[in-house]
Amino acid sequence: MTVKLSIGSPVVTRGFGGWDASAGISDLARVAEAADRLGYEYLTCAEHVAVPHAEIERRGARYWDPLATFGFLAARTQRIKFATGVLVLGYHHPLEIAKRYGTLDVVSNGRVILGVGVGTLKEEFDLLGAPFEDRGARGDDAIRALRAALSQREPVYHGEFYDFEGMVIDPCAIQEHVPIWVGGRTLRSLRRAVTLADGWTPFSVAPAQAQEWLQKFELPAGFEVALSPIGRLDPIDEPNQTQDLLAATEACGATIVATGWATDTLDEYIERLEALAAVHAEM
């Protein structure tokens, strides 16, 4: 079994279960420490600055800031990686991302995965004064600019929307090649990922649909695909079925299976993390 496991982090977005509706950073740290100990690949944190009331039922209202969250968790863990899921490219200048998440890379000793997307929430773009209609082209240029800037103390880039030279970014990321993954829920997002990035982390895309799209491309070596499982994982009561689901999701093209559960208590959540790690280790 080569597929890896990750966590769609509880607490930081709308709740997984009753316990995390009022949970805090110490509870999330317990989850991160357990996942770190158990060998999970990474945990996530999404970005929204402000969500319109009309979108709350669909998107949720709670979005912890990834940078502050990951900075705290980096001090409580040793090996698990931190993946933004995702940063909206249009909300930031590429050098702003390079500086902030380059610093996080230093703080975490090289454990940053930069998940990015072009965004869809026009009200938030308008709030921040960010252009919306050409966000796709701007996002592509931002990814190219990030690749030129990450890990570079004196980055140079001359693109369609972003242009910089003669500037110093100190500190910068310590990884020689910070992984950039593209999020989204369309074939276009996969094309952007294959063309410009190191991985694809879709949301609300069924594994069968992802498999159909993945077959349209020749994936680069080492390209990561993070998919949610085909069905509900129950490693405690249905370990054999859980193994089958992991294998089926891998067969659809996943290199990483994103996990998460609704549980009544934090202890139950961690118990499921432990059970899934044990099931995975037996495959």
C-alpha positions as CSV (number, residue, x, y, z in Angstrom):
1,M,0.0,0.0,0.0
2,T,1.6,3.2,-1.1
3,V,-1.2,5.7,-0.6
4,K,-0.6,8.1,2.3
5,L,-3.1,9.5,4.9
6,S,-3.9,13.1,5.8
7,I,-6.3,14.9,8.0
8,G,-8.9,17.5,7.0
9,S,-8.3,19.4,10.2
10,P,-11.1,19.6,12.7
11,V,-11.7,22.8,14.7
12,V,-10.4,25.3,12.1
13,T,-13.4,25.2,9.9
14,R,-17.1,24.2,10.4
15,G,-17.4,21.3,12.9
16,F,-16.8,17.7,12.2
17,G,-18.8,16.7,15.2
18,G,-20.2,18.0,18.5
19,W,-16.9,18.3,20.3
20,D,-15.1,20.7,17.9
21,A,-17.9,23.3,17.8
22,S,-16.4,24.9,20.9
23,A,-12.9,23.4,20.7
24,G,-9.7,25.5,20.9
25,I,-6.1,25.4,19.9
26,S,-5.1,23.0,22.7
27,D,-7.6,20.4,21.3
28,L,-6.4,20.8,17.8
29,A,-2.8,20.4,19.1
30,R,-3.8,17.1,20.6
31,V,-5.1,16.0,17.1
32,A,-1.9,17.2,15.4
33,E,0.4,15.5,18.0
34,A,-1.5,12.2,17.5
35,A,-1.4,12.5,13.7
36,D,2.3,13.3,13.9
37,R,3.0,10.3,16.1
38,L,0.9,8.0,13.9
39,G,2.6,8.9,10.6
40,Y,-0.1,11.0,8.8
41,E,1.3,12.9,5.9
42,Y,-0.2,16.4,6.6
43,L,-3.1,18.4,8.0
44,T,-4.9,21.3,6.5
45,C,-6.2,24.8,7.1
46,A,-8.3,26.7,4.7
47,E,-8.4,30.5,4.1
48,H,-11.3,33.0,4.0
49,V,-11.0,36.5,5.3
50,A,-14.8,37.1,5.6
51,V,-17.7,35.0,4.5
52,P,-21.0,36.7,3.4
53,H,-24.1,35.7,5.5
54,A,-25.7,34.3,2.4
55,E,-22.9,31.8,2.0
56,I,-22.6,30.6,5.6
57,E,-25.0,27.7,5.3
58,R,-23.0,26.3,2.3
59,R,-19.5,27.2,3.3
60,G,-19.6,27.7,7.0
61,A,-18.5,30.7,8.9
62,R,-15.4,29.6,10.8
63,Y,-12.0,29.8,9.0
64,W,-8.9,30.0,11.2
65,D,-6.0,31.8,9.7
66,P,-3.6,29.2,8.4
67,L,-0.4,31.0,9.2
68,A,-1.2,31.6,12.9
69,T,-2.6,28.1,13.3
70,F,0.3,26.3,11.6
71,G,2.9,28.4,13.5
72,F,1.5,27.2,16.8
73,L,1.2,23.5,15.6
74,A,4.7,23.5,14.3
75,A,6.0,23.9,17.8
76,R,4.0,20.9,19.0
77,T,5.0,18.5,16.3
78,Q,8.0,17.0,14.6
79,R,7.3,15.6,11.2
80,I,3.7,16.1,10.0
81,K,3.4,18.7,7.1
82,F,1.2,21.7,7.0
83,A,-0.9,22.2,3.9
84,T,-2.9,25.3,3.2
85,G,-6.2,24.2,1.7
86,V,-6.2,26.6,0.0
87,L,-4.8,30.1,-0.1
88,V,-6.7,32.2,-2.6
89,L,-4.0,33.6,-4.9
90,G,-5.9,36.8,-5.8
91,Y,-5.9,37.9,-2.2
92,H,-2.1,38.2,-2.0
93,H,0.9,39.4,-3.8
94,P,3.2,36.4,-4.5
95,L,6.0,37.9,-2.5
96,E,3.7,38.3,0.4
97,I,3.0,34.6,0.3
98,A,6.7,33.8,-0.2
99,K,7.7,35.8,2.8
100,R,5.0,34.7,5.2
101,Y,5.0,31.0,4.3
102,G,8.7,31.0,3.8
103,T,9.0,32.1,7.4
104,L,6.6,29.3,8.4
105,D,8.9,26.9,6.5
106,V,11.8,28.1,8.6
107,V,9.7,27.8,11.8
108,S,8.5,24.3,10.9
109,N,11.9,23.1,9.7
110,G,10.7,22.6,6.1
111,R,7.2,21.3,6.5
112,V,5.1,23.6,4.4
113,I,2.9,22.5,1.5
114,L,1.4,25.5,-0.3
115,G,-2.1,24.7,-1.5
116,V,-3.4,27.4,-3.7
117,G,-6.6,28.2,-5.7
118,V,-8.0,30.9,-7.8
119,G,-11.1,31.4,-5.6
120,T,-14.8,31.7,-6.3
121,L,-16.3,34.0,-3.7
122,K,-16.8,37.3,-5.6
123,E,-18.0,39.2,-2.5
124,E,-14.7,38.5,-0.8
125,F,-12.7,39.6,-3.8
126,D,-14.7,42.8,-3.8
127,L,-14.2,43.3,-0.1
128,L,-10.4,43.1,-0.5
129,G,-10.3,45.1,-3.7
130,A,-9.0,42.2,-5.7
131,P,-9.8,41.7,-9.4
132,F,-12.3,38.9,-9.9
133,E,-13.0,38.4,-13.6
134,D,-9.4,37.6,-14.7
135,R,-8.6,35.7,-11.5
136,G,-7.7,32.5,-13.5
137,A,-5.0,34.2,-15.6
138,R,-3.8,36.1,-12.5
139,G,-3.6,32.9,-10.6
140,D,-1.5,31.2,-13.2
141,D,0.9,34.1,-13.2
142,A,1.0,34.0,-9.4
143,I,1.9,30.3,-9.4
144,R,4.8,31.0,-11.8
145,A,5.8,33.9,-9.7
146,L,5.7,31.8,-6.5
147,R,7.8,29.1,-8.1
148,A,10.4,31.8,-8.9
149,A,10.2,33.4,-5.5
150,L,9.9,30.6,-2.9
151,S,13.3,29.6,-1.5
152,Q,15.0,32.5,-3.1
153,R,16.4,35.3,-1.0
154,E,16.6,37.6,-4.1
155,P,13.8,36.4,-6.4
156,V,13.5,37.5,-10.0
157,Y,10.3,37.3,-12.0
158,H,8.8,39.1,-15.0
159,G,5.3,38.0,-15.8
160,E,2.0,39.3,-17.2
161,F,0.6,40.5,-13.8
162,Y,3.6,40.3,-11.4
163,D,7.0,41.7,-11.9
164,F,9.8,41.9,-9.4
165,E,13.6,42.1,-9.2
166,G,16.1,43.7,-6.9
167,M,14.2,42.8,-3.7
168,V,15.3,40.8,-0.8
169,I,13.1,38.2,1.0
170,D,14.7,37.2,4.3
171,P,13.9,34.7,5.6
172,C,12.8,32.6,2.7
173,A,11.7,29.0,2.6
174,I,14.4,26.4,3.5
175,Q,13.0,23.7,1.3
176,E,14.8,23.8,-2.0
177,H,11.4,23.1,-3.7
178,V,8.3,24.0,-1.7
179,P,5.4,21.8,-3.0
180,I,2.7,23.8,-4.6
181,W,-0.7,22.0,-4.9
182,V,-3.7,23.4,-6.7
183,G,-7.2,23.1,-5.3
184,G,-10.5,23.3,-7.1
185,R,-13.4,21.2,-8.3
186,T,-13.0,21.4,-12.1
187,L,-11.0,19.8,-14.9
188,R,-9.4,23.2,-15.3
189,S,-8.0,23.1,-11.8
190,L,-6.4,19.7,-12.6
191,R,-4.9,21.1,-15.9
192,R,-3.5,24.1,-13.9
193,A,-2.0,21.7,-11.4
194,V,-0.4,19.4,-13.9
195,T,0.9,22.3,-15.9
196,L,2.2,24.6,-13.1
197,A,2.3,22.8,-9.8
198,D,3.3,19.6,-7.9
199,G,-0.1,18.2,-6.9
200,W,-3.9,18.5,-7.1
201,T,-6.1,18.6,-4.0
202,P,-9.7,18.8,-5.3
203,F,-12.8,19.3,-3.1
204,S,-16.2,17.9,-3.7
205,V,-14.9,15.8,-6.6
206,A,-15.8,12.1,-6.5
207,P,-12.9,9.7,-6.9
208,A,-14.5,8.2,-10.0
209,Q,-14.7,11.6,-11.6
210,A,-11.2,12.4,-10.6
211,Q,-10.0,9.2,-12.1
212,E,-11.7,10.1,-15.4
213,W,-10.0,13.5,-15.5
214,L,-6.6,12.1,-14.4
215,Q,-6.6,9.8,-17.4
216,K,-6.5,12.8,-19.7
217,F,-3.1,13.8,-18.6
218,E,0.4,12.4,-18.4
219,L,1.3,13.2,-14.8
220,P,4.7,14.5,-13.8
221,A,6.9,12.3,-11.7
222,G,6.1,12.7,-8.0
223,F,2.8,14.4,-8.7
224,E,0.5,14.1,-5.7
225,V,-3.3,13.6,-5.8
226,A,-5.2,14.0,-2.6
227,L,-8.7,12.6,-2.7
228,S,-11.4,12.0,-0.2
229,P,-12.3,8.3,0.2
230,I,-15.0,6.7,-2.0
231,G,-17.1,5.9,1.1
232,R,-17.2,6.4,4.9
233,L,-14.1,5.1,6.7
234,D,-14.9,3.1,9.8
235,P,-11.6,1.6,10.9
236,I,-12.9,0.5,14.3
237,D,-16.0,-1.4,13.4
238,E,-15.3,-2.1,9.7
239,P,-11.5,-2.5,9.3
240,N,-11.7,-4.8,6.3
241,Q,-14.1,-2.5,4.5
242,T,-11.9,0.5,5.4
243,Q,-8.9,-1.3,3.7
244,D,-11.1,-1.9,0.6
245,L,-12.1,1.8,0.5
246,L,-8.5,3.0,0.8
247,A,-7.4,0.6,-2.0
248,A,-10.3,1.7,-4.2
249,T,-9.5,5.4,-3.7
250,E,-5.9,4.7,-4.5
251,A,-7.0,2.9,-7.7
252,C,-8.8,6.1,-8.7
253,G,-5.5,7.9,-8.7
254,A,-5.0,9.1,-5.2
255,T,-1.5,9.2,-3.7
256,I,-3.0,10.6,-0.5
257,V,-6.4,9.9,1.1
258,A,-7.9,12.8,3.1
259,T,-9.7,11.7,6.2
260,G,-11.9,13.1,8.9
261,W,-14.9,12.1,11.0
262,A,-17.8,13.4,12.9
263,T,-17.4,12.2,16.5
264,D,-18.9,13.2,19.8
265,T,-15.7,13.7,21.7
266,L,-12.1,14.5,21.0
267,D,-10.9,11.2,22.5
268,E,-13.1,9.4,20.0
269,Y,-11.6,11.4,17.2
270,I,-8.1,10.4,18.2
271,E,-9.2,6.8,18.7
272,R,-10.3,6.7,15.1
273,L,-7.0,8.3,14.0
274,E,-5.2,5.5,15.8
275,A,-7.4,2.8,14.3
276,L,-7.0,4.0,10.8
277,A,-3.3,4.2,11.1
278,A,-3.3,0.6,12.3
279,V,-5.5,-0.6,9.5
280,H,-3.3,1.3,6.9
281,A,-0.2,-0.3,8.3
282,E,-1.5,-3.8,7.8
283,M,-2.2,-3.2,4.0
